[in-house]
Amino acid sequence: MKRAVVIGAGFGGLALAIRLQSAGIETTILEKRDKPGGRAYHWVRDGFTFDAGPTVITDPDCLEQLWALSGRRLADDVTLMPVMPFYRLNWPDGTNFDYSNDEASLRAEIAKLNPADVAGYAKFLDFSAEMYREGYVKLGTTAFLDFKSMITSAPALMKAQAWRSVYSMVSSFVKNEKLREALSFHTLLVGGNPMKTSSIYALIHKLEKDGGVWFAKGGTNALISGMVTHFERLGGVLRLNDAVAEIETQGDKVTGVRTASGWHGAVDAVASNADIVHSYRDLMPHSPRAQRAARSLTRKSFSPSLFVLHFGIKGTWPGIPHHMILFGPRYAGLLKDIYDHGVLSEDFSLYLHHPTVTDPSLAPEGCSTFYALAPVPHTGKFPADWDGTVGEMLKERILDEIERRLIPDIRSRIVTQFHYTPNDFTRDLNAHMGSAFSLEPTLMQSAYFRVHNRDDAIPNLYFTGAGTHPGAGIPGVVGSAKATAALMLQDLR
């Protein structure tokens, strides 16, 4: 049997390992942390279960495919629960907008903001559907290894006006500013600035409309657990608490992997789901090719980081939906502060996750689990004292905002709380500059211009996850695994 090692047990690594093991490749996953999941890690504290994220599951079919490879079903190991509305968007003036794929309800919500934009939304939906066909169905699981493959896609990109931003395209269809924000914020879920991210990413709207938004019973961690169960049932091996020390090379070929514990594996191929800069710079210190690649990558633009406040509180809140976006007073200006200026603004926008409204088992009886997430600059732009005064200050400001807009007596209800900062992304995930989503998904850092699924000079070194094509988000990293698996299986024949 051929042998492969996958570095990192995040969604991309697990999805790739399942595909390899299903095809008869003897596969071992090496994971630094005590639990699998990567960015989908979780904690259990004082009876509350907290998912680190991601928490929005879309396109469940991309997951179903992993079980179908061996004649099983996703439902054998995971229960997915529908979330409705997908998100409630809330603005400081008290305006609410419930976003879903219920066509009549969504059009009614649009009409409340601006009746004239209902027709414009229909045109945007057509545009989103075209982007979904071109950008996701056709290209989402196809590896871009040479520029010719990019040129082949050029006509579709030109037709989509891919040089324009999502926000710009949305604005060409609808006029109400709140609706423009409602139809463009999705790129933030994959690390992209709506003002700069290519219009191709408008496909996310169609992706959600067709596939729905889901949550795994027990939390996103239950989906990770189900993937591990399926992988190990196929005969795969997962090693936890064993960080990779080095990807060994001889000439232009990977020969083995050595871990911090002293474990060593001779391999036919290695695929990294770890941070891309870390993979090249730190794990391949003796490879000139890897060091050149690392230097090149550090000159690229990386997505922002996140500040995530987790809290478990007394009381239940049926009026607060599973997902909320609490917009701040600024949209474009705030994004410019985060992405361009690298400053921590006085104002912010929040993504509020309230899983116990869908699955009460994630908190003790009569209690609720929440997290509030604020995009913040990565540490390359804002090297702050996140472990000290800055982290504490932002935590208090977030609680103030939730207290003002949703839960007036929140502080008296808190049972347990903790926060996760850009420094934690660096410590726990080896994330370059604490970036939460790896490379920023701009047009010139997408497809062929992103890290390739197979290294150009080391033919048995591969990548999966947020840093490679097609990018971040559960469908993105699971799609990257499909593209990478196709290359590996062809090469390992």
C-alpha positions in Angstrom: 0.0 0.0 0.0 1.0 3.6 -0.6 1.5 5.7 2.5 0.5 9.3 3.1 0.6 11.7 6.0 -1.8 14.6 6.4 -0.7 17.3 8.7 -3.5 18.9 10.7 -6.9 17.5 11.6 -9.0 20.5 10.5 -11.9 20.1 8.1 -9.6 20.2 5.1 -7.2 17.6 6.5 -10.0 15.2 7.7 -11.8 15.5 4.3 -8.6 14.8 2.4 -7.6 11.9 4.7 -11.1 10.3 4.3 -10.8 10.5 0.5 -7.3 8.9 0.6 -8.2 6.2 3.0 -11.3 5.4 1.1 -9.2 4.9 -2.0 -6.8 2.5 -0.3 -4.0 4.8 0.7 -2.6 4.1 4.1 -3.2 7.5 5.7 -2.0 9.0 9.0 -3.2 12.4 10.3 -0.8 14.2 12.6 -2.4 16.8 14.9 -0.6 19.2 17.3 -3.5 19.8 19.6 -5.3 17.5 22.1 -8.5 17.4 20.0 -9.1 17.4 16.3 -10.8 20.2 14.5 -8.2 22.9 13.8 -10.3 26.1 13.6 -13.3 23.9 14.5 -11.9 23.1 18.0 -14.1 23.1 21.0 -14.1 23.6 24.8 -16.4 22.3 27.5 -16.5 24.5 30.6 -18.8 24.5 33.5 -21.3 22.4 31.6 -21.3 24.7 28.5 -20.0 23.5 25.1 -18.3 26.2 23.1 -17.4 25.7 19.4 -14.4 27.7 18.3 -15.9 28.0 14.8 -16.8 27.7 12.0 -20.5 27.4 12.9 -22.3 28.0 9.6 -22.6 24.7 7.7 -23.6 25.1 4.0 -23.7 22.7 1.1 -24.1 19.5 3.1 -23.7 17.5 -0.1 -20.0 18.2 -0.1 -19.8 16.4 3.3 -22.2 13.7 2.2 -19.8 12.8 -0.6 -17.1 11.8 2.0 -19.3 9.0 3.4 -20.7 8.0 0.0 -17.2 7.0 -1.1 -17.5 3.9 1.1 -21.2 3.3 0.7 -22.2 5.1 3.9 -24.3 8.1 4.8 -23.4 11.3 6.7 -26.4 10.6 8.9 -24.7 7.4 10.2 -22.4 9.6 12.3 -23.8 13.2 12.3 -27.2 14.8 12.7 -27.6 18.1 10.8 -30.3 20.5 12.0 -31.7 23.2 9.8 -31.2 26.8 10.9 -34.0 29.4 10.1 -33.6 32.2 9.6 -30.1 31.8 8.3 -29.1 35.1 10.0 -30.9 38.0 11.6 -29.1 41.2 10.6 -29.5 44.1 13.1 -28.5 47.7 12.7 -27.9 50.3 15.5 -31.2 52.1 14.7 -33.1 48.9 15.6 -33.8 47.7 12.0 -33.9 43.9 11.7 -33.6 41.9 8.5 -34.2 38.1 8.6 -32.2 36.5 5.9 -33.3 33.0 4.6 -34.0 31.0 1.5 -37.8 31.3 2.0 -38.5 33.3 -1.2 -41.7 35.0 -0.1 -40.3 35.9 3.4 -37.0 37.2 1.9 -38.8 39.4 -0.6 -41.0 40.8 2.1 -37.9 41.6 4.2 -36.4 43.4 1.2 -39.6 45.3 0.5 -39.6 46.6 4.1 -36.2 48.2 3.4 -37.0 49.4 -0.1 -39.9 48.1 -2.3 -38.1 49.2 -5.4 -35.2 46.8 -4.6 -37.3 43.6 -4.9 -36.8 43.6 -8.7 -33.1 44.4 -8.3 -32.7 41.5 -5.9 -34.1 39.1 -8.5 -31.4 40.3 -10.9 -28.7 39.9 -8.2 -30.0 36.3 -7.6 -29.5 35.5 -11.3 -26.0 36.9 -11.1 -25.3 34.9 -8.0 -26.5 31.7 -9.7 -24.2 32.3 -12.6 -21.3 32.8 -10.3 -22.2 29.6 -8.4 -22.2 27.6 -11.6 -18.9 29.1 -12.9 -17.0 29.6 -9.6 -18.2 26.7 -7.4 -19.7 23.9 -9.5 -17.1 24.1 -12.4 -14.0 25.4 -10.6 -14.4 24.9 -6.9 -12.8 21.4 -6.8 -10.5 21.8 -9.8 -6.8 22.4 -9.1 -5.2 25.3 -10.8 -1.6 24.2 -11.4 -0.6 26.3 -14.4 -1.5 29.7 -15.9 -3.1 28.0 -18.9 -5.8 26.6 -16.6 -6.5 30.2 -15.4 -6.7 31.5 -19.0 -9.2 28.8 -19.8 -11.5 30.3 -17.1 -10.9 33.9 -18.3 -14.0 34.3 -20.4 -16.2 33.4 -17.5 -14.3 35.7 -15.2 -14.6 38.6 -17.7 -18.3 38.0 -18.1 -18.6 38.1 -14.3 -16.7 41.4 -14.1 -14.5 39.6 -11.6 -12.3 42.7 -11.2 -15.3 44.3 -9.4 -15.9 43.8 -5.8 -18.9 41.9 -4.3 -20.2 45.2 -2.8 -19.8 47.0 -6.1 -21.8 44.3 -8.0 -24.5 44.2 -5.3 -24.7 48.0 -5.4 -25.4 47.8 -9.2 -28.6 45.8 -8.4 -30.0 47.3 -5.2 -30.0 50.9 -3.9 -30.8 50.6 -0.2 -27.5 50.7 1.8 -28.7 48.3 4.5 -29.6 45.8 1.7 -26.2 46.3 0.1 -24.7 45.3 3.4 -27.0 42.4 3.8 -26.1 40.9 0.4 -22.4 41.5 0.6 -21.3 40.7 4.2 -20.9 37.0 3.4 -17.3 37.4 2.2 -16.3 38.2 5.8 -17.2 34.6 6.6 -14.2 33.5 4.5 -11.9 36.4 5.4 -12.7 38.7 2.5 -13.4 42.4 2.5 -16.7 42.9 0.6 -15.2 46.1 -0.8 -12.3 44.3 -2.4 -13.2 40.6 -2.7 -14.0 39.5 -6.3 -17.6 39.5 -7.4 -17.2 35.8 -8.0 -17.8 35.4 -4.3 -21.4 36.5 -4.8 -21.9 32.8 -5.3 -22.2 32.3 -1.6 -25.7 33.7 -1.7 -26.8 31.0 -4.2 -24.9 28.3 -2.3 -26.9 29.1 0.8 -30.1 29.5 -1.0 -29.9 26.0 -2.6 -28.3 24.1 0.2 -29.6 25.8 3.2 -27.8 26.6 6.5 -27.3 23.8 9.0 -25.9 23.1 12.4 -24.6 19.8 13.7 -26.4 18.5 16.8 -23.9 18.7 19.6 -22.1 21.5 17.9 -19.7 21.8 15.0 -17.3 19.6 17.0 -19.9 16.8 16.6 -19.3 17.0 12.8 -15.6 16.8 13.3 -16.1 13.8 15.6 -18.2 12.2 13.0 -15.5 12.7 10.4 -12.9 11.2 12.7 -15.2 8.2 13.4 -15.6 7.6 9.7 -11.9 8.0 9.0 -10.9 5.5 11.7 -13.6 3.1 10.6 -11.9 3.0 7.2 -8.6 2.1 8.8 -7.0 5.5 9.1 -4.8 6.6 12.0 -5.1 9.9 13.9 -2.3 10.9 16.2 -3.1 13.7 18.6 -0.8 15.8 20.8 2.0 15.2 18.3 3.2 18.3 16.5 5.1 17.9 13.3 8.8 18.9 13.8 9.9 18.5 10.2 8.8 17.4 6.7 12.0 15.6 5.5 13.2 16.0 2.0 15.9 14.6 -0.2 16.5 16.7 -3.3 13.1 17.6 -4.8 11.1 14.9 -3.0 9.5 14.5 0.4 10.8 11.3 2.1 9.2 11.4 5.6 7.8 13.2 8.5 9.2 13.5 12.0 7.2 14.7 15.0 8.0 16.3 18.3 7.4 13.0 20.2 10.0 11.2 18.0 7.6 9.4 15.8 8.8 9.0 12.3 7.0 8.0 9.2 8.4 7.2 5.7 5.9 8.3 3.2 5.0 8.4 -0.5 3.3 11.8 -0.1 2.6 14.5 2.4 -0.3 16.9 2.5 -0.4 19.9 4.8 -3.6 21.3 6.3 -1.4 23.5 8.5 -0.8 27.2 8.0 0.9 27.7 4.6 3.7 29.9 5.9 4.3 27.6 8.8 4.3 24.6 6.5 7.1 25.9 4.3 9.1 28.1 6.6 9.1 26.1 9.9 8.4 22.5 8.8 10.9 22.4 5.9 13.9 24.4 7.2 16.4 22.5 5.1 14.6 22.9 1.7 15.7 25.9 -0.4 12.5 25.6 -2.4 10.4 25.8 0.8 12.2 28.8 2.1 11.8 30.6 -1.2 8.1 29.9 -1.1 7.8 31.1 2.5 9.5 34.4 1.7 7.2 34.9 -1.3 4.1 34.1 0.8 5.0 36.6 3.5 4.9 39.4 0.9 1.2 38.6 0.2 -1.8 40.0 1.9 -3.4 38.0 4.7 -7.0 38.0 6.0 -7.7 39.7 9.3 -7.8 38.0 12.6 -10.7 37.6 15.0 -11.5 38.4 18.6 -14.0 35.9 20.0 -15.8 36.2 23.3 -17.4 33.0 24.6 -19.9 33.2 27.4 -22.4 30.9 29.1 -25.3 32.7 30.8 -28.3 32.0 33.0 -31.6 32.1 31.1 -32.9 31.1 27.7 -33.4 33.5 24.8 -35.9 32.1 22.2 -36.1 35.6 20.7 -32.4 35.7 19.7 -31.9 33.5 16.6 -29.0 31.1 16.1 -27.0 33.5 13.9 -27.0 37.3 14.2 -25.0 40.0 12.6 -24.9 43.2 14.7 -23.8 45.9 12.3 -22.0 48.9 13.7 -22.6 52.5 12.7 -20.0 52.2 9.8 -19.6 49.6 7.1 -17.0 50.7 4.5 -15.1 52.8 7.0 -14.8 50.0 9.5 -13.6 47.5 6.8 -11.0 50.0 5.7 -9.8 50.3 9.3 -9.5 46.6 9.7 -8.1 45.6 6.3 -6.1 48.7 5.2 -5.2 50.9 8.2 -4.7 48.0 10.7 -6.3 49.9 13.6 -8.8 48.8 16.3 -11.7 51.2 15.9 -13.9 52.4 18.6 -16.9 50.9 16.7 -17.2 47.3 15.5 -19.6 44.8 14.0 -20.3 41.5 15.7 -21.3 38.0 14.6 -23.3 36.6 17.5 -23.6 32.8 17.7 -26.4 31.4 19.9 -26.4 27.6 19.3 -28.7 26.7 22.3 -31.7 28.1 20.5 -31.3 25.2 18.1 -29.7 22.6 20.4 -30.3 23.2 24.1 -28.0 20.3 25.0 -25.0 22.7 24.6 -25.7 24.4 28.0 -27.0 23.3 31.4 -30.7 23.3 31.8 -32.1 26.9 31.9 -28.9 28.3 30.5 -27.5 29.5 27.1 -24.3 29.3 25.2 -23.1 32.2 23.1 -20.1 33.6 21.4 -19.6 37.1 19.9 -17.0 37.5 17.2 -15.4 40.7 16.0 -13.1 40.9 13.0 -9.8 42.7 14.0 -6.6 43.4 12.2 -4.0 40.7 12.2 -0.8 41.1 14.3 1.2 42.2 11.3 -0.8 45.4 11.2 -1.8 45.7 14.8 0.7 44.0 17.2 -1.4 44.7 20.4 -1.3 43.5 23.9 -4.1 41.0 23.2 -3.3 38.9 26.3 -3.6 42.0 28.6 -5.3 45.4 28.4 -6.4 45.4 24.8 -8.2 42.0 25.1 -9.9 43.0 28.4 -10.9 46.3 27.0 -12.5 44.8 23.8 -14.3 42.2 25.9 -15.9 44.8 28.0 -16.9 46.9 25.0 -18.5 43.8 23.4 -20.5 43.1 26.5 -21.6 46.7 26.7 -22.9 46.4 23.1 -24.8 43.2 23.7 -26.2 44.6 26.9 -27.4 47.7 25.1 -28.9 45.9 22.1 -30.1 42.5 23.3 -29.6 41.3 26.9 -29.9 44.3 29.4 -28.6 42.4 32.4 -26.0 40.2 30.7 -23.2 40.7 33.3 -25.3 39.5 36.2 -26.2 36.3 34.2 -22.7 35.2 33.2 -21.7 31.8 34.5 -18.5 31.4 32.6 -16.6 33.4 30.0 -13.3 33.5 28.1 -12.0 35.1 25.0 -9.8 34.0 22.0 -7.5 36.5 20.4 -5.1 36.9 17.4 -2.3 35.7 19.7 -4.2 32.4 20.3 -4.5 31.9 16.5 -0.8 32.1 16.4 -0.1 29.9 19.4 -2.6 27.2 18.8 -2.8 27.1 15.0 0.6 28.5 13.9 -1.4 31.0 11.9 0.8 33.6 10.2 0.3 36.9 11.9 -2.7 35.4 13.7 -4.7 35.5 10.5 -8.0 33.6 10.9 -8.5 32.7 7.2 -5.0 32.6 5.7 -4.5 34.5 2.4 -6.9 37.3 1.8 -9.3 36.1 -1.0 -8.6 38.9 -3.5 -8.8 38.2 -7.3 -5.0 38.2 -7.5 -4.8 35.7 -4.6 -7.4 33.3 -5.9 -7.3 30.1 -8.1 -3.9 29.9 -9.9 -2.6 32.8 -7.8 -3.3 31.0 -4.5 -1.0 28.4 -3.1 -1.3 25.4 -5.4 -2.8 22.2 -4.3 0.4 20.5 -5.3 3.8 22.2 -4.9 5.3 23.3 -8.2 8.8 21.9 -7.5 8.3 19.1 -4.9 6.0 16.7 -6.7 4.8 14.7 -3.6 4.1 17.7 -1.4 0.4 18.8 -1.4 -1.8 21.4 0.4 -5.4 21.5 1.5 -7.4 24.0 3.6 -7.9 27.7 3.6 -4.6 28.7 2.1 -4.9 26.8 -1.1 -7.6 26.8 -3.8 -10.5 27.5 -3.5 -10.1 29.1 0.0 -11.7 29.3 3.5 -15.1 28.2 4.8 -16.3 24.6 5.2 -17.3 24.2 1.5 -14.1 25.8 0.5 -11.7 23.6 2.5 -13.7 20.5 1.8 -13.6 21.4 -1.9 -9.8 21.9 -1.6 -9.6 18.4 -0.2 -11.4 17.0 -3.2 -9.1 18.8 -5.6 -6.0 17.7 -3.8 -7.2 14.1 -3.4 -7.7 13.9 -7.2 -4.1 14.9 -7.7 -2.7 12.6 -5.1 -4.6 9.6 -6.2 -3.5 10.2 -9.8 0.2 10.6 -8.7 0.2 7.6 -6.4 -1.1 5.1 -8.9 
